Amino acid sequence: MKKSTTEHICTKATIDVAQPTGETLSGRGGLSLFVRYLTGIGIFPHLERLFGSMRKICKGQPVGEIFKQVLCFFVDGTSRHLSYFDQLGEDMGYAQTIEAHQMISSHAVKRFFGAFWWPRIYLFRRLLQ
């Protein structure tokens, strides 16, 4: 008969003391987990369905990719300036961490936010709820 899976398993790795650390979830490893979480809950197809009409032409990044990069920017919190997207575009390590093939520019983000208006803001709030 199998052992119960609810039994306590003794491990050699124990926590001896709790101390403050400089590591945060929004570090590069945390962003990778965040992107995997967003992909796992299946939010990108919903974003494409609800906000895909914001793209007037087929050039550029898909709406789901833009949302992924913007949400990672918000979670990262390193900078609050949209011009930081230009610096992130030059950092290939960041792009690989968030699984982006091509980073968006600050101008693309400004155009993206300019396309939002009240009905789309309402849709985005409903989606997040």
C-alpha positions in Angstrom: 0.0 0.0 0.0 1.3 3.5 -0.8 2.3 5.9 1.9 0.0 8.8 2.5 0.9 11.8 0.5 -0.1 14.1 3.4 2.6 12.9 5.8 5.3 15.3 6.7 8.5 14.7 4.7 11.7 15.5 6.5 14.2 17.4 4.4 17.7 18.6 5.2 16.9 22.1 3.9 15.4 24.0 6.9 15.0 27.7 7.5 17.1 28.7 10.5 16.5 32.4 10.5 14.4 35.0 8.6 16.3 38.1 7.4 15.5 40.9 5.0 16.8 40.4 1.4 17.2 42.6 -1.6 15.7 40.0 -3.9 12.1 40.6 -5.1 9.6 38.7 -7.1 9.8 41.4 -9.8 13.4 40.6 -10.5 14.2 38.9 -13.8 13.4 35.5 -12.5 10.1 36.7 -11.0 9.1 38.3 -14.3 9.6 34.9 -16.0 7.2 33.4 -13.5 4.8 36.2 -14.0 4.8 35.7 -17.8 4.3 32.0 -17.3 1.4 32.7 -15.0 -0.3 35.0 -17.5 0.2 32.4 -20.2 -1.1 29.7 -17.9 -4.4 31.5 -17.1 -5.0 32.1 -20.8 -5.5 35.8 -20.6 -3.8 36.6 -24.0 -6.5 35.1 -26.2 -9.1 37.2 -24.3 -7.0 40.3 -24.8 -6.7 39.6 -28.5 -10.4 39.1 -28.8 -11.4 42.2 -26.8 -8.7 44.6 -27.9 -7.6 43.3 -31.3 -9.6 45.9 -33.0 -7.2 48.6 -31.7 -4.8 47.6 -34.5 -5.6 49.4 -37.6 -2.9 47.7 -39.7 -1.2 44.3 -39.4 2.3 45.7 -38.9 3.9 45.7 -35.5 3.3 43.6 -32.4 0.1 41.7 -31.6 -2.1 43.2 -28.9 -1.4 40.3 -26.6 2.4 40.9 -26.9 2.0 44.6 -26.1 -0.1 43.8 -23.1 2.5 41.3 -21.9 5.3 43.8 -22.2 3.3 46.6 -20.5 2.2 44.4 -17.6 5.8 43.2 -17.1 6.9 46.9 -17.1 4.3 47.6 -14.4 5.3 44.6 -12.3 9.1 45.3 -12.7 8.7 48.9 -11.3 12.3 49.8 -12.1 11.3 53.0 -13.9 8.0 54.8 -14.2 8.9 56.6 -17.4 7.7 55.2 -20.7 11.0 56.1 -22.3 12.4 53.2 -20.3 10.9 50.9 -23.0 13.7 52.1 -25.3 16.4 51.0 -22.8 14.6 47.7 -22.3 14.5 47.2 -26.1 18.3 47.2 -26.1 18.5 44.6 -23.2 18.3 41.1 -24.8 18.4 39.4 -21.4 15.2 41.2 -20.4 13.5 40.2 -23.7 14.5 36.6 -23.3 13.3 36.6 -19.7 9.8 37.8 -20.6 9.8 35.6 -23.7 9.5 38.5 -26.2 10.8 38.1 -29.7 10.8 41.8 -30.4 10.5 44.6 -27.8 8.2 47.5 -28.3 9.4 51.1 -28.3 8.2 53.9 -26.1 6.4 55.5 -29.1 4.5 52.3 -29.7 3.4 52.3 -26.1 2.3 55.9 -26.3 0.2 55.1 -29.4 -1.2 52.1 -27.7 -2.3 54.0 -24.6 -3.6 56.8 -26.9 -6.0 54.2 -28.5 -7.7 53.5 -25.2 -11.0 55.2 -24.5 -13.7 54.7 -21.9 -15.4 51.6 -23.4 -12.1 49.8 -23.7 -11.1 50.8 -20.2 -14.4 49.3 -19.0 -13.6 46.1 -20.9 -10.1 45.9 -19.4 -11.5 46.3 -15.9 -14.1 43.6 -16.5 -11.4 41.3 -17.8 -9.2 41.8 -14.7 -12.1 41.2 -12.4 
